[in-house]
Amino acid sequence: MRVDENRLTATYMMASQRHGTIYLGSALDLISRVTEHLEGNGSRFVAKYGVTRLVWFQPFMLVADARAREYELKKWRRDWKIELIEKDNRDWHDLFPTLSGSGPAKPLKP
C-alpha cells in the first residue's frame, strides 16, 4: 500500500533515556503513532518502561518497506541499534517536537 503525502510512514526507535530501553516499531503515520505512545495508548511496553523519546526514524513510501526494515532491525544486536541512532542523533535528542511542529528537539537526560 502506498501512503499519501499527508502521512509519514516510517520505521522508528524510541528510548527511555540515552542508552536506556529502546522500542523499535513501524507506522503508517509516525506522528499519530508517537502521539499514541505519549498518551499511553501505543503499547504496553512503551508505557511500562517509560519509552517516550523518538530518537531515530527512517521514512518510506510503502508500508511494506517500513515493516520489512522493522523486522530486519529487530534481528540486530543492541549495540548496532545504538550505533544507528548515534550516527544521526549523537546526543539522543527527542526528535518528535521538531517532527510534529511543536518545538525544537529536546536533549535526553543522561
Secondary structure, DSSP 4 states (H G I P E B T S, - for coil): -BPPTTS--EEEEEESSTTS-EEEEEESSHHHHHHHHHTT-S-HHHHHHT--EEEEEEE-SBHHHHHHHHHHHHTS-HHHHHHHHHHH-TT--B-HHHHHTSSS-BPPP-
